């Protein structure tokens, strides 16, 4: 019996068993690490000791040369000209964490060079994504001769044409997908360009800005160490919050960025950390989790239901007192966002269940008056709950418009599906797993029909069953204090590099004990060799009963070391389980 219906997948290798074992042995011996860690590294595609070492011990020297970025020299020339001639520079960002952190980064950097800069973070409700034509007019009124876009601009063809017609030079620093036509900017620094020689494509917007500014630092003979100390704490915000793969350069920037964030001198970041943790958080232990679930949501919330300019101002503020006021305001806005999110989610679940939308291959969930800045978060939760592509739609009857946000599962490409429905949409686009769209309210039912038809032609039942991607199958005896502690070398965790998951099959469930919180339980498992293992079942308090004692069980888990009163304890955290069938138990014996 599978507790929640998840499939458990293990990596497959094209190499024969002996070759695999030789590779793992070579990695373990050369790096002086456990077989457990060596197997995890191998199964994550690191098949040589050299590759494994570079992954475990990243260095800032591993960063690729900024000069390889497309249009790098043209962008440098435009900025240096503006600096030398004392031109006003307009910096246009985006309203999410990646957008405001990249805008704050280049604003601070150019100010440190003596440039006159005017940063702008767009309002989601009034301007929408990308460069609004009003922003170009604003830059012109400020007599800016250089217009720089961060985390947007690659698709802003008409807006950049307009900026050029007003006599401005335009530099685009972006990471979004590149269409068939590029805007007539003086430089488009985007690693996704087809003609880009840059070896890593998955930088976020802040990552592109960081690498470009690092190159400019070298052009001006400024020590790179000084630049890293000043800006790693900003680039890590965008890198983690934008959920780009934490591999290659992103791993380097995150590893060192988290360390810099823990000792940041920036008034805004210090104030936000203090507001969240009230002085109780040991900043030396900063992990990607704290950006993804603490700092990131607060910086994002203001862009969802208010003006993202507040978040930008926090990141560029140098006065401690003003920063504390801004941080408190962000916390208040985040509480409002959370309350609205809960309300919208509960209403959406009622709609899904009453209309049995969860029985369809695609869920289109419309309603009047939902906040368009929040429905994307709710779409993510619904997608995770029912594991099918989810399209949340908020309808504004007065303006006769419907806006939507979509989240998907692997196998259903949202951008492609939206493109196939372009004839009934006002606008739409995005990525494989996240997208947005606008349409007339009367077209929502037809949109739903189209999407269901597309899904029926591309999704199978197996694809709509959620799965866990485990690293390796293990025995209890594979784990000790040293091997579990060694797994921490895999951090920082995030997209593309999740915390390791292990499968242990056909052990005996000795007992299931309740904790003080009835939602959780403690399981004692025993291996065939007699070893006992404490396993915490968070959220499983109502699942197991005393009658389950003695049953054979397979578990999916994450190990961790827990220290209490100076004593270390090795625990497993249960992620999923399957009671073993009679046939499986016979095979074990």
C-alpha positions in Angstrom: 0.0 0.0 0.0 1.4 3.4 -1.0 0.5 6.1 1.6 -0.1 8.9 -0.9 0.2 7.3 -4.3 3.7 8.6 -5.1 6.0 6.7 -7.4 9.6 6.3 -6.3 12.2 6.7 -9.0 15.9 5.8 -8.9 18.5 7.1 -11.4 19.5 4.8 -14.2 23.0 4.6 -15.8 24.0 3.6 -19.3 27.2 2.1 -17.8 27.5 -1.6 -16.8 27.6 -2.5 -13.2 31.4 -3.0 -13.0 32.0 0.4 -14.6 29.6 2.1 -12.2 31.3 0.5 -9.2 34.8 1.5 -10.5 33.7 5.1 -10.9 32.2 5.3 -7.4 35.3 3.7 -5.9 37.6 6.1 -7.8 35.5 9.1 -6.5 35.5 7.8 -2.9 39.3 7.0 -2.9 40.5 10.2 -4.6 38.3 12.5 -2.5 38.6 10.5 0.7 34.8 10.4 1.1 32.3 7.7 2.1 30.9 5.3 -0.5 27.5 6.8 0.4 28.4 10.3 -0.7 30.3 8.9 -3.7 27.2 7.0 -4.9 25.0 10.1 -4.5 27.5 12.2 -6.6 27.7 9.5 -9.3 23.9 9.3 -9.5 23.7 13.0 -9.9 25.9 12.9 -13.0 29.3 13.5 -11.5 31.2 10.5 -12.9 34.8 11.6 -12.3 36.7 12.6 -9.2 37.6 15.9 -10.8 33.9 16.8 -11.5 32.9 15.6 -8.0 35.6 17.7 -6.3 34.6 20.8 -8.2 31.0 20.3 -7.1 31.8 19.6 -3.5 34.4 22.4 -3.2 33.2 25.3 -5.4 35.4 28.4 -5.8 34.8 31.9 -7.0 37.6 31.2 -9.5 35.2 28.7 -11.2 33.1 31.6 -12.5 33.1 31.9 -16.3 34.7 35.0 -17.9 32.1 37.8 -18.1 33.6 38.8 -21.5 31.9 35.7 -23.0 28.5 37.2 -22.4 26.9 38.4 -25.7 27.2 42.1 -26.4 29.4 42.5 -23.4 31.8 45.0 -25.0 28.9 47.1 -26.4 27.3 47.2 -22.9 30.5 48.2 -21.3 31.1 50.9 -23.8 27.6 52.4 -23.3 28.0 52.5 -19.5 31.5 53.9 -19.5 30.4 56.6 -21.9 27.6 57.5 -19.5 30.0 57.6 -16.6 32.6 59.7 -18.4 30.1 62.2 -19.7 28.1 62.3 -16.5 24.9 61.2 -18.2 21.8 60.3 -16.2 21.1 56.5 -16.2 17.7 55.0 -15.8 17.6 51.5 -14.4 14.4 49.5 -15.0 13.8 46.3 -13.1 11.0 43.8 -12.4 8.7 43.4 -9.4 9.9 40.0 -8.1 12.9 39.2 -5.9 15.1 38.6 -8.9 14.1 41.9 -10.5 14.5 44.1 -7.4 17.8 42.4 -6.3 19.3 42.8 -9.7 18.1 46.5 -9.9 19.5 47.1 -6.4 22.8 45.5 -7.3 23.5 47.5 -10.4 22.2 50.7 -8.8 24.6 50.3 -5.9 27.5 49.3 -8.2 27.1 52.3 -10.6 26.7 54.7 -7.7 30.0 53.4 -6.3 31.5 54.4 -9.6 30.1 57.9 -9.3 27.3 57.5 -11.8 24.0 59.3 -11.5 21.3 56.6 -11.5 17.5 56.6 -11.3 16.3 53.1 -10.4 12.7 52.0 -11.1 10.7 48.9 -9.9 7.4 48.5 -11.9 4.0 48.2 -10.2 2.5 44.8 -11.1 -1.1 46.1 -11.2 -0.4 49.4 -13.1 2.5 48.5 -15.4 2.5 44.7 -15.6 5.6 42.6 -16.5 8.4 44.1 -18.6 9.0 47.7 -19.7 5.9 49.9 -19.7 5.9 52.8 -22.2 5.3 55.2 -19.3 8.7 54.2 -17.9 10.4 55.2 -21.1 8.6 58.6 -20.8 9.7 58.9 -17.2 13.3 58.2 -18.2 13.1 60.8 -20.9 11.7 63.4 -18.5 14.6 62.7 -16.1 16.9 63.5 -19.1 18.5 60.0 -19.0 20.8 59.2 -21.9 21.2 55.6 -21.0 18.3 53.1 -20.3 19.3 49.8 -18.6 16.8 47.0 -18.1 17.4 44.3 -15.5 15.5 40.9 -15.5 13.4 42.0 -18.5 13.7 43.7 -21.9 14.4 40.9 -24.3 10.9 41.0 -25.7 10.3 44.8 -25.3 10.6 45.5 -29.0 8.3 48.5 -29.3 9.3 50.1 -26.0 13.0 50.0 -26.9 12.3 51.4 -30.3 10.5 54.2 -28.6 13.4 54.8 -26.2 15.8 54.9 -29.1 13.6 57.4 -30.9 13.9 59.7 -27.9 17.7 59.6 -28.2 18.5 57.1 -25.4 21.0 54.3 -25.6 19.5 51.0 -24.3 21.3 48.1 -22.6 19.3 44.9 -21.8 20.6 42.7 -19.0 18.2 39.7 -19.0 17.9 35.9 -18.7 14.5 35.2 -20.2 13.7 33.2 -23.3 14.7 34.8 -26.6 12.1 35.1 -29.4 12.5 35.2 -33.1 13.1 39.0 -33.1 15.3 41.0 -30.8 14.7 44.6 -29.9 17.0 47.3 -31.4 18.9 47.8 -28.2 22.6 48.9 -28.2 23.4 45.7 -26.2 21.4 42.7 -25.3 23.3 40.8 -22.6 21.4 37.5 -22.4 23.0 34.1 -22.2 20.0 32.5 -23.8 20.7 34.2 -27.1 21.3 31.7 -29.9 24.6 33.4 -30.8 25.8 33.5 -27.2 29.2 31.8 -26.5 28.6 31.9 -22.8 29.0 28.4 -21.4 26.2 28.5 -18.8 22.6 29.4 -19.8 20.8 29.2 -16.4 21.8 32.4 -14.6 18.9 34.4 -13.2 18.5 38.1 -13.9 20.6 39.0 -10.8 23.2 36.5 -12.0 23.5 38.2 -15.4 23.8 41.6 -13.7 26.4 40.3 -11.3 28.6 38.7 -13.9 28.4 41.8 -16.1 29.3 44.1 -13.3 32.1 41.8 -12.3 33.5 42.2 -15.8 33.1 46.0 -15.6 35.0 45.8 -12.3 37.9 44.1 -14.0 37.8 46.6 -16.8 38.3 49.4 -14.2 41.0 47.5 -12.4 39.0 47.2 -9.2 40.0 44.1 -7.1 37.3 41.5 -7.7 37.4 40.4 -4.1 36.1 43.8 -3.1 33.2 43.4 -5.6 32.4 39.9 -4.3 32.2 41.2 -0.7 29.9 44.0 -1.7 27.4 42.2 -3.9 27.3 38.5 -3.2 24.5 39.1 -0.6 22.3 40.6 -3.3 22.9 38.1 -6.1 22.1 35.1 -3.9 18.6 36.6 -3.2 17.7 36.5 -6.9 19.4 33.2 -7.5 17.6 31.2 -4.8 14.2 33.0 -5.1 14.0 32.7 -8.9 14.4 28.9 -8.5 17.2 28.5 -11.1 19.2 25.3 -11.0 21.8 25.5 -8.2 24.5 24.1 -10.4 27.6 25.4 -12.1 27.9 29.2 -11.5 24.6 29.3 -9.6 26.1 26.9 -7.0 29.2 29.1 -6.6 27.2 32.3 -6.3 24.8 30.6 -3.8 27.5 28.9 -1.7 29.5 32.2 -1.2 26.4 34.4 -1.3 24.8 32.7 1.7 28.1 33.2 3.6 28.1 36.9 2.7 24.4 37.3 3.5 25.1 36.1 7.0 27.5 39.0 7.6 25.8 41.6 5.4 26.4 45.2 6.2 23.5 46.5 4.1 21.0 48.3 6.3 17.9 46.9 4.5 18.9 43.3 4.7 20.0 43.6 8.3 16.6 45.2 9.2 14.6 42.6 7.3 16.5 39.7 9.0 16.0 41.4 12.4 12.3 41.9 11.7 11.7 38.3 10.7 13.8 36.6 13.5 13.7 39.3 16.2 17.4 38.7 17.0 16.9 35.0 17.6 18.3 33.7 14.3 22.0 32.6 14.2 22.9 34.2 10.9 26.1 32.1 10.5 23.7 29.2 9.6 22.0 30.9 6.7 20.8 28.3 4.1 18.9 28.6 0.9 15.8 27.6 2.8 15.9 31.0 4.6 15.8 32.9 1.4 13.2 30.6 -0.2 10.8 30.6 2.7 11.6 33.7 4.8 13.3 36.6 3.0 12.1 35.9 -0.5 8.4 35.7 0.3 8.5 39.1 2.0 10.4 40.8 -0.8 8.0 39.2 -3.2 4.8 40.0 -1.3 5.2 43.7 -1.8 5.4 43.3 -5.5 2.3 41.1 -5.5 -0.2 43.4 -3.7 1.6 46.7 -3.4 4.4 48.7 -5.0 7.6 46.7 -5.5 9.4 50.0 -5.1 9.2 49.4 -1.4 11.4 46.2 -1.7 13.8 48.0 -4.0 14.1 50.9 -1.6 14.8 48.5 1.3 17.7 46.9 -0.7 19.3 50.2 -1.6 18.8 52.0 1.7 21.8 52.9 3.8 20.1 54.5 6.8 19.4 52.0 9.6 16.3 53.8 11.0 14.6 54.2 7.6 15.5 50.5 6.8 13.7 49.4 10.0 10.6 51.3 9.0 10.7 49.7 5.5 11.3 46.2 6.9 8.3 46.5 9.2 6.1 47.7 6.3 7.2 44.6 4.3 6.3 42.3 7.2 2.8 43.9 7.4 2.3 43.5 3.7 3.4 39.9 3.8 0.9 39.2 6.5 -1.8 40.7 4.3 -0.6 38.6 1.4 -0.7 35.4 3.5 -4.3 36.1 4.7 -5.5 36.7 1.1 -3.6 33.6 -0.1 -5.3 31.4 2.5 -8.8 32.8 1.6 -8.3 32.3 -2.1 -6.9 28.8 -1.7 -9.9 27.7 0.4 -12.3 29.1 -2.1 -10.4 27.5 -5.0 -10.5 24.1 -3.3 -14.2 24.4 -2.8 -14.6 25.2 -6.5 -12.3 22.3 -7.5 -14.2 19.7 -5.4 -17.7 21.0 -6.1 -17.1 20.9 -9.9 -14.9 17.8 -9.7 -12.2 19.7 -11.6 -9.6 17.4 -10.0 -10.9 14.6 -12.2 -9.9 16.4 -15.4 -6.4 16.4 -16.9 -6.2 20.2 -16.6 -7.8 22.3 -13.9 -9.1 25.8 -14.9 -10.3 27.5 -11.8 -12.1 30.9 -12.4 -13.6 33.3 -9.9 -14.5 37.0 -9.7 -12.3 39.4 -7.8 -9.3 37.3 -6.8 -6.1 39.3 -6.5 -4.1 38.8 -9.7 -0.8 39.1 -7.8 -1.6 36.1 -5.5 -3.3 33.5 -7.8 0.1 32.3 -9.0 1.0 31.1 -5.5 -2.4 29.4 -5.1 -2.0 27.8 -8.6 1.3 26.2 -7.3 -0.4 24.8 -4.2 -3.4 23.4 -6.2 -1.0 21.8 -8.7 1.0 20.2 -5.8 -2.2 19.0 -4.1 -3.9 17.5 -7.2 -0.9 17.0 -9.4 -2.2 18.3 -12.7 -1.7 21.5 -14.7 -3.6 24.3 -13.0 -4.8 27.6 -14.4 -6.1 30.1 -11.9 -8.3 32.9 -13.5 -9.5 36.1 -11.8 -12.3 37.9 -13.5 -12.9 41.7 -13.5 -16.4 42.1 -14.8 -16.3 45.9 -14.7 -13.3 46.0 -17.0 -14.5 42.9 -18.9 -11.1 41.2 -18.6 -9.8 38.0 -17.1 -6.2 37.4 -15.9 -4.6 34.1 -15.2 -1.6 32.4 -13.8 -0.7 28.8 -14.5 1.6 26.1 -13.0 2.3 22.8 -14.5 3.8 19.3 -14.1 6.5 17.7 -16.2 5.2 16.7 -19.6 2.7 19.6 -20.1 4.5 22.7 -21.5 2.5 25.8 -20.5 4.1 28.2 -22.9 3.4 25.8 -25.8 -0.2 25.2 -24.7 -0.8 29.0 -24.4 0.7 29.6 -27.8 -1.8 27.0 -29.2 -4.6 29.1 -27.7 -3.3 32.5 -28.8 -6.3 33.1 -31.1 -8.6 33.4 -28.1 -6.2 35.1 -25.7 -5.4 38.8 -25.4 -1.9 38.0 -24.3 0.0 35.1 -22.8 3.4 33.5 -22.4 5.9 32.1 -19.9 7.9 29.0 -19.3 7.4 25.3 -19.3 6.2 25.1 -15.7 4.9 28.7 -15.0 3.1 31.1 -17.2 0.6 34.0 -17.3 -2.2 35.0 -19.6 -5.0 37.4 -20.3 -8.4 36.8 -22.1 -12.0 38.0 -22.3 -14.2 36.4 -19.6 -16.5 34.9 -22.2 -13.6 32.9 -23.7 -12.7 31.1 -20.4 -14.9 28.0 -21.1 -13.4 27.7 -24.7 -9.9 28.1 -23.2 -10.6 25.3 -20.8 -11.9 23.0 -23.6 -8.7 23.7 -25.6 -6.4 23.0 -22.7 -8.2 19.7 -21.9 -7.9 18.6 -25.5 -4.2 19.5 -25.5 -3.6 17.6 -22.2 -5.5 14.5 -23.4 -3.0 14.3 -26.3 0.1 14.8 -24.2 -0.4 13.5 -20.6 -0.6 9.9 -19.6 -1.9 8.5 -16.3 1.6 7.7 -15.2 2.7 11.3 -15.9 -0.1 12.5 -13.7 1.0 10.4 -10.8 3.4 12.4 -8.6 6.9 10.9 -8.0 9.8 11.2 -5.7 13.3 11.2 -7.3 15.4 9.2 -4.8 19.2 9.2 -5.0 20.1 5.6 -4.0 18.7 2.5 -2.3 20.5 1.9 1.0 20.6 -0.3 4.1 20.5 1.0 7.7 24.1 0.0 8.1 25.2 2.6 5.4 24.6 5.4 7.9 26.7 6.7 10.8 27.4 10.1 12.2 30.3 10.7 9.8 28.6 9.7 6.6 25.5 11.8 7.4 27.6 14.8 8.4 29.5 14.4 5.2 26.3 14.8 3.1 26.2 18.4 4.1 29.0 19.0 1.5 26.1 18.7 -1.1 24.6 22.0 0.2 23.4 24.5 -0.7 20.2 22.7 -1.7 17.6 24.0 -4.2 16.4 23.5 -7.7 18.6 21.1 -9.6 20.3 20.0 -6.4 17.7 18.9 -3.8 18.5 17.4 -0.4 19.3 13.7 -0.9 16.5 11.2 -0.6 17.1 7.5 0.2 15.1 4.3 -0.1 15.4 1.6 2.5 13.4 -1.5 1.7 11.7 -4.2 3.8 12.7 -3.3 7.3 10.5 -4.1 10.3 8.2 -1.5 11.8 8.8 -2.3 15.5 6.6 0.5 16.9 4.8 3.7 16.1 4.7 6.1 19.1 2.8 9.4 19.2 4.5 12.7 20.0 3.1 15.6 22.0 1.6 16.8 18.7 -0.8 14.1 17.5 -0.1 15.1 13.9 3.4 13.6 14.2 4.8 10.3 15.4 8.1 8.4 16.1 8.7 5.2 14.3 11.3 2.6 15.4 12.5 0.6 12.5 14.7 -2.5 12.6 17.0 -3.9 9.9 17.4 -7.6 9.1 20.8 -7.4 11.0 19.1 -6.1 14.1 20.0 -2.4 13.9 17.4 0.0 15.3 16.7 3.4 13.7 14.5 6.2 15.0 12.4 7.8 12.2 10.3 10.9 12.6 7.0 10.8 10.8 6.0 14.5 10.6 2.4 14.6 9.4 2.0 10.9 9.8 0.6 10.9 13.3 -2.9 9.7 12.1 -1.5 7.2 9.6 0.2 4.5 11.7 -1.5 2.4 14.5 -0.2 -0.2 17.1 -1.6 -2.9 14.8 1.1 -2.0 12.3 3.9 -3.2 14.6 5.8 -6.2 13.1 5.0 -5.4 9.5 7.6 -5.1 6.8 7.9 -1.6 5.4 9.9 0.3 2.8 10.6 3.9 3.6 11.7 7.0 1.6 13.6 9.3 4.0 16.2 12.0 4.6 18.8 11.5 7.3 19.9 14.2 9.6 21.9 14.7 12.8 20.0 16.2 15.8 22.0 17.6 18.7 20.5 17.9 22.1 22.3 18.8 25.3 25.6 18.1 23.7 24.6 14.7 22.4 24.2 13.9 18.7 21.4 11.6 17.5 21.0 10.2 14.0 17.4 10.4 12.9 15.6 9.8 9.6 12.8 12.0 8.5 10.0 10.0 6.8 8.9 11.4 3.4 6.8 8.4 2.2 6.3 4.7 2.9 5.0 1.5 1.4 4.0 -1.6 3.4 5.8 -4.6 1.8 3.8 -7.2 0.0 4.0 -10.9 1.0 6.0 -11.6 -2.2 8.6 -8.9 -1.3 8.9 -10.3 2.2 9.6 -13.8 0.9 12.3 -12.4 -1.4 14.0 -10.7 1.6 14.1 -13.9 3.6 
